[in-house]
Amino acid sequence: MTQNETIEAIKKTLNKIRPFIQRDGGDLEFSKYKDGIVYIKLTGACKGCGLINTTLNDGIEVILMEEVPGILAVKLDEED
């Protein structure tokens, strides 16, 4: 899978996850993909939420690793 194909697969998967995040008042956006790591930004109610690590590690990361080959981890992109 090329870099561009991987990024498209990541975005497609994130779009499937998005409604569940939005249901709780938050949202997510793809930031970048580098060296097997997906960087995302969480917004809305997700920003500053006490369950952000659970959402990120036990939810988003697990789903992306199952659906997109080559994903090693998901991290928050906190650059603004």
N, CA, C and O atoms as a CHARMM CRD file, in Angstrom:
* protein
*
  320
    1    1 MET  N      0.85000  -1.17600   0.00000 PROA 1      0.00000
    2    1 MET  CA     0.00000   0.00000   0.00000 PROA 1      0.00000
    3    1 MET  C      0.89900   1.24400   0.00000 PROA 1      0.00000
    4    1 MET  O      1.82500   1.34200   0.80500 PROA 1      0.00000
    5    2 THR  N      0.62700   2.17800  -0.89300 PROA 2      0.00000
    6    2 THR  CA     1.42400   3.40100  -0.95200 PROA 2      0.00000
    7    2 THR  C      1.05300   4.33100   0.20400 PROA 2      0.00000
    8    2 THR  O      0.05100   4.11600   0.88700 PROA 2      0.00000
    9    3 GLN  N      1.85600   5.34900   0.41100 PROA 3      0.00000
   10    3 GLN  CA     1.59400   6.34400   1.45900 PROA 3      0.00000
   11    3 GLN  C      0.22300   6.98800   1.23600 PROA 3      0.00000
   12    3 GLN  O     -0.55700   7.13500   2.17700 PROA 3      0.00000
   13    4 ASN  N     -0.06900   7.37100  -0.00900 PROA 4      0.00000
   14    4 ASN  CA    -1.35300   8.00400  -0.30900 PROA 4      0.00000
   15    4 ASN  C     -2.52600   7.06100  -0.08700 PROA 4      0.00000
   16    4 ASN  O     -3.57100   7.48100   0.40900 PROA 4      0.00000
   17    5 GLU  N     -2.36300   5.78600  -0.45100 PROA 5      0.00000
   18    5 GLU  CA    -3.42500   4.79800  -0.22000 PROA 5      0.00000
   19    5 GLU  C     -3.65500   4.58400   1.26700 PROA 5      0.00000
   20    5 GLU  O     -4.79400   4.44000   1.70900 PROA 5      0.00000
   21    6 THR  N     -2.57700   4.56400   2.03500 PROA 6      0.00000
   22    6 THR  CA    -2.69900   4.40700   3.47900 PROA 6      0.00000
   23    6 THR  C     -3.44400   5.59600   4.08500 PROA 6      0.00000
   24    6 THR  O     -4.33100   5.41500   4.91900 PROA 6      0.00000
   25    7 ILE  N     -3.08900   6.79600   3.67300 PROA 7      0.00000
   26    7 ILE  CA    -3.75800   7.99600   4.19200 PROA 7      0.00000
   27    7 ILE  C     -5.24300   7.97900   3.83400 PROA 7      0.00000
   28    7 ILE  O     -6.07700   8.34100   4.66400 PROA 7      0.00000
   29    8 GLU  N     -5.58300   7.56900   2.62900 PROA 8      0.00000
   30    8 GLU  CA    -6.99700   7.49200   2.23800 PROA 8      0.00000
   31    8 GLU  C     -7.74200   6.46100   3.08000 PROA 8      0.00000
   32    8 GLU  O     -8.88600   6.69200   3.47000 PROA 8      0.00000
   33    9 ALA  N     -7.10000   5.31800   3.36400 PROA 9      0.00000
   34    9 ALA  CA    -7.71000   4.28400   4.20100 PROA 9      0.00000
   35    9 ALA  C     -7.89600   4.79600   5.63300 PROA 9      0.00000
   36    9 ALA  O     -8.90700   4.50100   6.26900 PROA 9      0.00000
   37   10 ILE  N     -6.93800   5.55200   6.13400 PROA 10     0.00000
   38   10 ILE  CA    -7.04100   6.14100   7.47400 PROA 10     0.00000
   39   10 ILE  C     -8.23700   7.09200   7.52000 PROA 10     0.00000
   40   10 ILE  O     -9.06200   7.01700   8.43100 PROA 10     0.00000
   41   11 LYS  N     -8.32500   7.98000   6.54200 PROA 11     0.00000
   42   11 LYS  CA    -9.42000   8.95600   6.51500 PROA 11     0.00000
   43   11 LYS  C    -10.77800   8.26600   6.40700 PROA 11     0.00000
   44   11 LYS  O    -11.74000   8.67700   7.05600 PROA 11     0.00000
   45   12 LYS  N    -10.85400   7.22900   5.59600 PROA 12     0.00000
   46   12 LYS  CA   -12.10100   6.48500   5.44100 PROA 12     0.00000
   47   12 LYS  C    -12.51800   5.84700   6.76900 PROA 12     0.00000
   48   12 LYS  O    -13.69100   5.88600   7.14200 PROA 12     0.00000
   49   13 THR  N    -11.55800   5.26600   7.47100 PROA 13     0.00000
   50   13 THR  CA   -11.84700   4.64000   8.76200 PROA 13     0.00000
   51   13 THR  C    -12.23900   5.68500   9.79700 PROA 13     0.00000
   52   13 THR  O    -13.17600   5.46800  10.56600 PROA 13     0.00000
   53   14 LEU  N    -11.54200   6.80700   9.82900 PROA 14     0.00000
   54   14 LEU  CA   -11.88900   7.86800  10.77100 PROA 14     0.00000
   55   14 LEU  C    -13.30100   8.39400  10.50500 PROA 14     0.00000
   56   14 LEU  O    -14.01300   8.75300  11.44200 PROA 14     0.00000
   57   15 ASN  N    -13.70400   8.44000   9.25400 PROA 15     0.00000
   58   15 ASN  CA   -15.05800   8.88600   8.92700 PROA 15     0.00000
   59   15 ASN  C    -16.11500   7.91400   9.43800 PROA 15     0.00000
   60   15 ASN  O    -17.24500   8.31700   9.71400 PROA 15     0.00000
   61   16 LYS  N    -15.75300   6.62300   9.56600 PROA 16     0.00000
   62   16 LYS  CA   -16.68200   5.64300  10.13600 PROA 16     0.00000
   63   16 LYS  C    -16.77900   5.80800  11.65100 PROA 16     0.00000
   64   16 LYS  O    -17.83000   5.55700  12.24100 PROA 16     0.00000
   65   17 ILE  N    -15.68600   6.22800  12.27500 PROA 17     0.00000
   66   17 ILE  CA   -15.63600   6.40700  13.73300 PROA 17     0.00000
   67   17 ILE  C    -16.29600   7.72300  14.15200 PROA 17     0.00000
   68   17 ILE  O    -16.89900   7.81500  15.22200 PROA 17     0.00000
   69   18 ARG  N    -16.17500   8.72100  13.30800 PROA 18     0.00000
   70   18 ARG  CA   -16.61100  10.09100  13.61200 PROA 18     0.00000
   71   18 ARG  C    -18.01100  10.20200  14.23400 PROA 18     0.00000
   72   18 ARG  O    -18.15700  10.91700  15.22500 PROA 18     0.00000
   73   19 PRO  N    -19.04600   9.53400  13.70600 PROA 19     0.00000
   74   19 PRO  CA   -20.38400   9.69900  14.29100 PROA 19     0.00000
   75   19 PRO  C    -20.46400   9.31400  15.77100 PROA 19     0.00000
   76   19 PRO  O    -21.24400   9.89800  16.52400 PROA 19     0.00000
   77   20 PHE  N    -19.66800   8.34300  16.18200 PROA 20     0.00000
   78   20 PHE  CA   -19.67200   7.93000  17.58400 PROA 20     0.00000
   79   20 PHE  C    -19.03800   8.99800  18.48000 PROA 20     0.00000
   80   20 PHE  O    -19.47700   9.20900  19.61000 PROA 20     0.00000
   81   21 ILE  N    -18.01400   9.66100  17.97300 PROA 21     0.00000
   82   21 ILE  CA   -17.36300  10.74400  18.70600 PROA 21     0.00000
   83   21 ILE  C    -18.29600  11.96000  18.75300 PROA 21     0.00000
   84   21 ILE  O    -18.42300  12.61600  19.78600 PROA 21     0.00000
   85   22 GLN  N    -18.93400  12.24400  17.64100 PROA 22     0.00000
   86   22 GLN  CA   -19.84100  13.39600  17.56300 PROA 22     0.00000
   87   22 GLN  C    -21.07000  13.21400  18.45400 PROA 22     0.00000
   88   22 GLN  O    -21.62700  14.19000  18.95800 PROA 22     0.00000
   89   23 ARG  N    -21.47800  11.99600  18.63800 PROA 23     0.00000
   90   23 ARG  CA   -22.64100  11.72200  19.49100 PROA 23     0.00000
   91   23 ARG  C    -22.43200  12.23800  20.91400 PROA 23     0.00000
   92   23 ARG  O    -23.38800  12.59600  21.60200 PROA 23     0.00000
   93   24 ASP  N    -21.18500  12.27000  21.34100 PROA 24     0.00000
   94   24 ASP  CA   -20.86400  12.76400  22.68400 PROA 24     0.00000
   95   24 ASP  C    -20.39900  14.21200  22.67500 PROA 24     0.00000
   96   24 ASP  O    -19.87400  14.70200  23.67500 PROA 24     0.00000
   97   25 GLY  N    -20.58800  14.90300  21.55200 PROA 25     0.00000
   98   25 GLY  CA   -20.27000  16.32600  21.48500 PROA 25     0.00000
   99   25 GLY  C    -18.86000  16.65600  21.04300 PROA 25     0.00000
  100   25 GLY  O    -18.44800  17.81500  21.09400 PROA 25     0.00000
  101   26 GLY  N    -18.12000  15.66000  20.61200 PROA 26     0.00000
  102   26 GLY  CA   -16.75000  15.89500  20.16400 PROA 26     0.00000
  103   26 GLY  C    -16.60900  15.68900  18.67500 PROA 26     0.00000
  104   26 GLY  O    -17.59100  15.47500  17.96400 PROA 26     0.00000
  105   27 ASP  N    -15.39400  15.75600  18.22000 PROA 27     0.00000
  106   27 ASP  CA   -15.09500  15.47300  16.81900 PROA 27     0.00000
  107   27 ASP  C    -13.61300  15.15000  16.70800 PROA 27     0.00000
  108   27 ASP  O    -12.84400  15.36500  17.64500 PROA 27     0.00000
  109   28 LEU  N    -13.22900  14.63400  15.55600 PROA 28     0.00000
  110   28 LEU  CA   -11.82700  14.31400  15.31700 PROA 28     0.00000
  111   28 LEU  C    -11.46900  14.71300  13.90600 PROA 28     0.00000
  112   28 LEU  O    -12.32600  14.79000  13.02600 PROA 28     0.00000
  113   29 GLU  N    -10.19100  14.96400  13.70500 PROA 29     0.00000
  114   29 GLU  CA    -9.71600  15.24800  12.35400 PROA 29     0.00000
  115   29 GLU  C     -8.33000  14.64800  12.17800 PROA 29     0.00000
  116   29 GLU  O     -7.50700  14.64800  13.09400 PROA 29     0.00000
  117   30 PHE  N     -8.09700  14.14000  10.98300 PROA 30     0.00000
  118   30 PHE  CA    -6.79500  13.59600  10.62800 PROA 30     0.00000
  119   30 PHE  C     -5.80700  14.74800  10.49600 PROA 30     0.00000
  120   30 PHE  O     -6.10300  15.76700   9.87200 PROA 30     0.00000
  121   31 SER  N     -4.64400  14.57400  11.08300 PROA 31     0.00000
  122   31 SER  CA    -3.61800  15.60600  10.99700 PROA 31     0.00000
  123   31 SER  C     -2.48600  15.17300  10.06400 PROA 31     0.00000
  124   31 SER  O     -2.16400  15.86600   9.09900 PROA 31     0.00000
  125   32 LYS  N     -1.88000  14.00600  10.36900 PROA 32     0.00000
  126   32 LYS  CA    -0.79200  13.50700   9.52500 PROA 32     0.00000
  127   32 LYS  C     -0.54100  12.03400   9.81700 PROA 32     0.00000
  128   32 LYS  O     -1.02000  11.48800  10.81000 PROA 32     0.00000
  129   33 TYR  N      0.21300  11.41300   8.93600 PROA 33     0.00000
  130   33 TYR  CA     0.63200  10.02600   9.08700 PROA 33     0.00000
  131   33 TYR  C      2.12100   9.97400   8.81700 PROA 33     0.00000
  132   33 TYR  O      2.58200  10.36800   7.74500 PROA 33     0.00000
  133   34 LYS  N      2.87300   9.48500   9.79200 PROA 34     0.00000
  134   34 LYS  CA     4.32800   9.46300   9.64500 PROA 34     0.00000
  135   34 LYS  C      4.90400   8.26300  10.38900 PROA 34     0.00000
  136   34 LYS  O      4.62300   8.06100  11.57000 PROA 34     0.00000
  137   35 ASP  N      5.70700   7.47600   9.69500 PROA 35     0.00000
  138   35 ASP  CA     6.41200   6.33500  10.27800 PROA 35     0.00000
  139   35 ASP  C      5.48200   5.37200  11.02000 PROA 35     0.00000
  140   35 ASP  O      5.82600   4.86400  12.08800 PROA 35     0.00000
  141   36 GLY  N      4.30600   5.12800  10.44800 PROA 36     0.00000
  142   36 GLY  CA     3.36400   4.18600  11.04600 PROA 36     0.00000
  143   36 GLY  C      2.48200   4.77700  12.13400 PROA 36     0.00000
  144   36 GLY  O      1.64700   4.07900  12.70900 PROA 36     0.00000
  145   37 ILE  N      2.66200   6.04500  12.41200 PROA 37     0.00000
  146   37 ILE  CA     1.88800   6.69300  13.47700 PROA 37     0.00000
  147   37 ILE  C      0.89700   7.67100  12.85800 PROA 37     0.00000
  148   37 ILE  O      1.25400   8.51200  12.03300 PROA 37     0.00000
  149   38 VAL  N     -0.35600   7.53600  13.28100 PROA 38     0.00000
  150   38 VAL  CA    -1.41600   8.43700  12.83800 PROA 38     0.00000
  151   38 VAL  C     -1.56500   9.52400  13.90100 PROA 38     0.00000
  152   38 VAL  O     -1.70600   9.23100  15.08900 PROA 38     0.00000
  153   39 TYR  N     -1.53200  10.75900  13.46600 PROA 39     0.00000
  154   39 TYR  CA    -1.73000  11.89500  14.37000 PROA 39     0.00000
  155   39 TYR  C     -3.10100  12.49000  14.09000 PROA 39     0.00000
  156   39 TYR  O     -3.43200  12.81100  12.94900 PROA 39     0.00000
  157   40 ILE  N     -3.89500  12.63200  15.14800 PROA 40     0.00000
  158   40 ILE  CA    -5.21900  13.21000  14.99700 PROA 40     0.00000
  159   40 ILE  C     -5.40700  14.33900  16.00300 PROA 40     0.00000
  160   40 ILE  O     -4.68800  14.44300  16.99700 PROA 40     0.00000
  161   41 LYS  N     -6.38700  15.17100  15.71700 PROA 41     0.00000
  162   41 LYS  CA    -6.79000  16.22000  16.64600 PROA 41     0.00000
  163   41 LYS  C     -8.20000  15.91600  17.10000 PROA 41     0.00000
  164   41 LYS  O     -9.06800  15.59300  16.28900 PROA 41     0.00000
  165   42 LEU  N     -8.42600  16.02100  18.39900 PROA 42     0.00000
  166   42 LEU  CA    -9.75400  15.86100  18.95100 PROA 42     0.00000
  167   42 LEU  C    -10.25900  17.23700  19.34800 PROA 42     0.00000
  168   42 LEU  O     -9.52800  18.02300  19.95000 PROA 42     0.00000
  169   43 THR  N    -11.50900  17.52700  19.01300 PROA 43     0.00000
  170   43 THR  CA   -12.07900  18.84200  19.27600 PROA 43     0.00000
  171   43 THR  C    -13.40400  18.71700  20.00300 PROA 43     0.00000
  172   43 THR  O    -13.86700  17.61600  20.30000 PROA 43     0.00000
  173   44 GLY  N    -13.99900  19.85100  20.28100 PROA 44     0.00000
  174   44 GLY  CA   -15.29500  19.88000  20.94900 PROA 44     0.00000
  175   44 GLY  C    -15.18900  19.32900  22.35900 PROA 44     0.00000
  176   44 GLY  O    -14.24400  19.63800  23.08400 PROA 44     0.00000
  177   45 ALA  N    -16.15700  18.51700  22.74400 PROA 45     0.00000
  178   45 ALA  CA   -16.19800  17.96600  24.09500 PROA 45     0.00000
  179   45 ALA  C    -15.01600  17.04300  24.38100 PROA 45     0.00000
  180   45 ALA  O    -14.70500  16.78400  25.54400 PROA 45     0.00000
  181   46 CYS  N    -14.35700  16.54600  23.34100 PROA 46     0.00000
  182   46 CYS  CA   -13.20900  15.65900  23.53100 PROA 46     0.00000
  183   46 CYS  C    -11.99700  16.40300  24.10500 PROA 46     0.00000
  184   46 CYS  O    -11.19600  15.83200  24.84500 PROA 46     0.00000
  185   47 LYS  N    -11.88300  17.66200  23.75700 PROA 47     0.00000
  186   47 LYS  CA   -10.73100  18.44300  24.20300 PROA 47     0.00000
  187   47 LYS  C    -10.81200  18.63800  25.72100 PROA 47     0.00000
  188   47 LYS  O    -11.73600  19.27800  26.22200 PROA 47     0.00000
  189   48 GLY  N     -9.86500  18.09800  26.42400 PROA 48     0.00000
  190   48 GLY  CA    -9.82500  18.22000  27.87800 PROA 48     0.00000
  191   48 GLY  C    -10.64400  17.17400  28.61500 PROA 48     0.00000
  192   48 GLY  O    -10.71500  17.21000  29.84300 PROA 48     0.00000
  193   49 CYS  N    -11.26800  16.24100  27.89500 PROA 49     0.00000
  194   49 CYS  CA   -12.08100  15.20500  28.52600 PROA 49     0.00000
  195   49 CYS  C    -11.18700  14.22500  29.29000 PROA 49     0.00000
  196   49 CYS  O    -10.09300  13.89400  28.83400 PROA 49     0.00000
  197   50 GLY  N    -11.64600  13.77200  30.43200 PROA 50     0.00000
  198   50 GLY  CA   -10.89000  12.82100  31.25000 PROA 50     0.00000
  199   50 GLY  C    -10.76000  11.44200  30.62100 PROA 50     0.00000
  200   50 GLY  O     -9.89400  10.66100  31.01400 PROA 50     0.00000
  201   51 LEU  N    -11.60500  11.13900  29.65800 PROA 51     0.00000
  202   51 LEU  CA   -11.55900   9.82500  29.00800 PROA 51     0.00000
  203   51 LEU  C    -10.84900   9.85700  27.65900 PROA 51     0.00000
  204   51 LEU  O    -10.96500   8.92100  26.86800 PROA 51     0.00000
  205   52 ILE  N    -10.12300  10.92100  27.40300 PROA 52     0.00000
  206   52 ILE  CA    -9.48900  11.08100  26.09300 PROA 52     0.00000
  207   52 ILE  C     -8.50900   9.95000  25.78600 PROA 52     0.00000
  208   52 ILE  O     -8.43800   9.49800  24.64300 PROA 52     0.00000
  209   53 ASN  N     -7.76100   9.48700  26.76900 PROA 53     0.00000
  210   53 ASN  CA    -6.80000   8.40400  26.52300 PROA 53     0.00000
  211   53 ASN  C     -7.50900   7.09000  26.22400 PROA 53     0.00000
  212   53 ASN  O     -7.04200   6.31100  25.39300 PROA 53     0.00000
  213   54 THR  N     -8.62800   6.83800  26.88900 PROA 54     0.00000
  214   54 THR  CA    -9.41100   5.63500  26.62200 PROA 54     0.00000
  215   54 THR  C     -9.96900   5.68100  25.20600 PROA 54     0.00000
  216   54 THR  O     -9.89100   4.70000  24.46700 PROA 54     0.00000
  217   55 THR  N    -10.53200   6.82400  24.83500 PROA 55     0.00000
  218   55 THR  CA   -11.07000   6.99200  23.48500 PROA 55     0.00000
  219   55 THR  C     -9.97400   6.78500  22.45200 PROA 55     0.00000
  220   55 THR  O    -10.17700   6.10400  21.44700 PROA 55     0.00000
  221   56 LEU  N     -8.82300   7.36900  22.70000 PROA 56     0.00000
  222   56 LEU  CA    -7.72200   7.30600  21.74700 PROA 56     0.00000
  223   56 LEU  C     -7.13200   5.90400  21.65900 PROA 56     0.00000
  224   56 LEU  O     -7.02000   5.34900  20.56600 PROA 56     0.00000
  225   57 ASN  N     -6.75300   5.32500  22.79800 PROA 57     0.00000
  226   57 ASN  CA    -6.02200   4.05500  22.80200 PROA 57     0.00000
  227   57 ASN  C     -6.91400   2.82500  22.67000 PROA 57     0.00000
  228   57 ASN  O     -6.57500   1.89300  21.94200 PROA 57     0.00000
  229   58 ASP  N     -8.03700   2.81200  23.35700 PROA 58     0.00000
  230   58 ASP  CA    -8.89100   1.62800  23.35700 PROA 58     0.00000
  231   58 ASP  C     -9.96300   1.67400  22.27800 PROA 58     0.00000
  232   58 ASP  O    -10.64900   0.68000  22.04100 PROA 58     0.00000
  233   59 GLY  N    -10.10800   2.80800  21.63300 PROA 59     0.00000
  234   59 GLY  CA   -11.11300   2.95300  20.59100 PROA 59     0.00000
  235   59 GLY  C    -10.49700   3.21400  19.23900 PROA 59     0.00000
  236   59 GLY  O    -10.37400   2.31000  18.41300 PROA 59     0.00000
  237   60 ILE  N    -10.11400   4.44100  19.02100 PROA 60     0.00000
  238   60 ILE  CA    -9.61400   4.87100  17.71100 PROA 60     0.00000
  239   60 ILE  C     -8.39900   4.06100  17.27300 PROA 60     0.00000
  240   60 ILE  O     -8.35100   3.58100  16.14100 PROA 60     0.00000
  241   61 GLU  N     -7.42300   3.90600  18.15600 PROA 61     0.00000
  242   61 GLU  CA    -6.19500   3.18900  17.79700 PROA 61     0.00000
  243   61 GLU  C     -6.47700   1.72600  17.43800 PROA 61     0.00000
  244   61 GLU  O     -5.96800   1.22000  16.43800 PROA 61     0.00000
  245   62 VAL  N     -7.27900   1.05800  18.24800 PROA 62     0.00000
  246   62 VAL  CA    -7.58800  -0.35500  18.00000 PROA 62     0.00000
  247   62 VAL  C     -8.27100  -0.52300  16.64400 PROA 62     0.00000
  248   62 VAL  O     -7.91100  -1.41300  15.87500 PROA 62     0.00000
  249   63 ILE  N     -9.25200   0.32600  16.34900 PROA 63     0.00000
  250   63 ILE  CA    -9.97900   0.23100  15.08800 PROA 63     0.00000
  251   63 ILE  C     -9.05200   0.49400  13.90300 PROA 63     0.00000
  252   63 ILE  O     -9.06800  -0.25200  12.92500 PROA 63     0.00000
  253   64 LEU  N     -8.24800   1.54800  13.98600 PROA 64     0.00000
  254   64 LEU  CA    -7.32600   1.85000  12.88000 PROA 64     0.00000
  255   64 LEU  C     -6.31400   0.73000  12.66300 PROA 64     0.00000
  256   64 LEU  O     -6.01600   0.37700  11.52200 PROA 64     0.00000
  257   65 MET  N     -5.78900   0.17100  13.74300 PROA 65     0.00000
  258   65 MET  CA    -4.80300  -0.90500  13.60500 PROA 65     0.00000
  259   65 MET  C     -5.42000  -2.15700  12.98600 PROA 65     0.00000
  260   65 MET  O     -4.73900  -2.89800  12.27700 PROA 65     0.00000
  261   66 GLU  N     -6.70500  -2.39700  13.25000 PROA 66     0.00000
  262   66 GLU  CA    -7.39100  -3.55400  12.66700 PROA 66     0.00000
  263   66 GLU  C     -7.71500  -3.33900  11.19300 PROA 66     0.00000
  264   66 GLU  O     -7.65800  -4.28000  10.40200 PROA 66     0.00000
  265   67 GLU  N     -8.05100  -2.11600  10.82100 PROA 67     0.00000
  266   67 GLU  CA    -8.55100  -1.86300   9.47200 PROA 67     0.00000
  267   67 GLU  C     -7.50200  -1.38100   8.47500 PROA 67     0.00000
  268   67 GLU  O     -7.68800  -1.52700   7.26700 PROA 67     0.00000
  269   68 VAL  N     -6.41500  -0.81300   8.95900 PROA 68     0.00000
  270   68 VAL  CA    -5.41900  -0.24600   8.03600 PROA 68     0.00000
  271   68 VAL  C     -4.05400  -0.89000   8.31100 PROA 68     0.00000
  272   68 VAL  O     -3.48600  -0.70100   9.38600 PROA 68     0.00000
  273   69 PRO  N     -3.53300  -1.64400   7.34900 PROA 69     0.00000
  274   69 PRO  CA    -2.22600  -2.27200   7.53000 PROA 69     0.00000
  275   69 PRO  C     -1.12000  -1.22600   7.73300 PROA 69     0.00000
  276   69 PRO  O     -1.11200  -0.17800   7.08800 PROA 69     0.00000
  277   70 GLY  N     -0.20000  -1.53400   8.63300 PROA 70     0.00000
  278   70 GLY  CA     0.95700  -0.67200   8.83100 PROA 70     0.00000
  279   70 GLY  C      0.82100   0.35600   9.93900 PROA 70     0.00000
  280   70 GLY  O      1.78900   1.04600  10.25900 PROA 70     0.00000
  281   71 ILE  N     -0.36600   0.47400  10.53500 PROA 71     0.00000
  282   71 ILE  CA    -0.55000   1.43600  11.62200 PROA 71     0.00000
  283   71 ILE  C      0.06100   0.85000  12.89100 PROA 71     0.00000
  284   71 ILE  O     -0.27300  -0.26400  13.29400 PROA 71     0.00000
  285   72 LEU  N      0.95000   1.60100  13.51000 PROA 72     0.00000
  286   72 LEU  CA     1.61300   1.15800  14.73100 PROA 72     0.00000
  287   72 LEU  C      1.02300   1.80800  15.97800 PROA 72     0.00000
  288   72 LEU  O      1.02000   1.21300  17.05500 PROA 72     0.00000
  289   73 ALA  N      0.51900   3.04600  15.82300 PROA 73     0.00000
  290   73 ALA  CA    -0.00500   3.76700  16.97100 PROA 73     0.00000
  291   73 ALA  C     -0.81700   4.97000  16.48300 PROA 73     0.00000
  292   73 ALA  O     -0.72100   5.38800  15.32900 PROA 73     0.00000
  293   74 VAL  N     -1.61300   5.50600  17.39900 PROA 74     0.00000
  294   74 VAL  CA    -2.34900   6.74100  17.15000 PROA 74     0.00000
  295   74 VAL  C     -2.00600   7.70000  18.28700 PROA 74     0.00000
  296   74 VAL  O     -2.06800   7.33400  19.46100 PROA 74     0.00000
  297   75 LYS  N     -1.65200   8.90800  17.93200 PROA 75     0.00000
  298   75 LYS  CA    -1.27900   9.92600  18.92100 PROA 75     0.00000
  299   75 LYS  C     -2.03200  11.21700  18.65100 PROA 75     0.00000
  300   75 LYS  O     -2.45000  11.50000  17.52900 PROA 75     0.00000
  301   76 LEU  N     -2.18800  11.98300  19.70700 PROA 76     0.00000
  302   76 LEU  CA    -2.77800  13.31500  19.55700 PROA 76     0.00000
  303   76 LEU  C     -1.77400  14.25700  18.94800 PROA 76     0.00000
  304   76 LEU  O     -0.60800  14.26800  19.34100 PROA 76     0.00000
  305   77 ASP  N     -2.21300  15.04100  18.00000 PROA 77     0.00000
  306   77 ASP  CA    -1.39200  16.10800  17.43300 PROA 77     0.00000
  307   77 ASP  C     -1.80600  17.38000  18.15100 PROA 77     0.00000
  308   77 ASP  O     -2.86700  17.94400  17.88200 PROA 77     0.00000
  309   78 GLU  N     -0.97500  17.81500  19.05000 PROA 78     0.00000
  310   78 GLU  CA    -1.33700  18.95700  19.87500 PROA 78     0.00000
  311   78 GLU  C     -0.72200  20.25900  19.38000 PROA 78     0.00000
  312   78 GLU  O     -0.77000  21.27500  20.07200 PROA 78     0.00000
  313   79 GLU  N     -0.14300  20.22800  18.17900 PROA 79     0.00000
  314   79 GLU  CA     0.41600  21.44600  17.59900 PROA 79     0.00000
  315   79 GLU  C     -0.71700  22.32700  17.08000 PROA 79     0.00000
  316   79 GLU  O     -1.64400  21.83200  16.43800 PROA 79     0.00000
  317   80 ASP  N     -0.64900  23.59000  17.34500 PROA 80     0.00000
  318   80 ASP  CA    -1.64700  24.55300  16.82600 PROA 80     0.00000
  319   80 ASP  C     -0.96800  25.73100  16.21800 PROA 80     0.00000
  320   80 ASP  O     -1.63500  26.64300  15.73000 PROA 80     0.00000
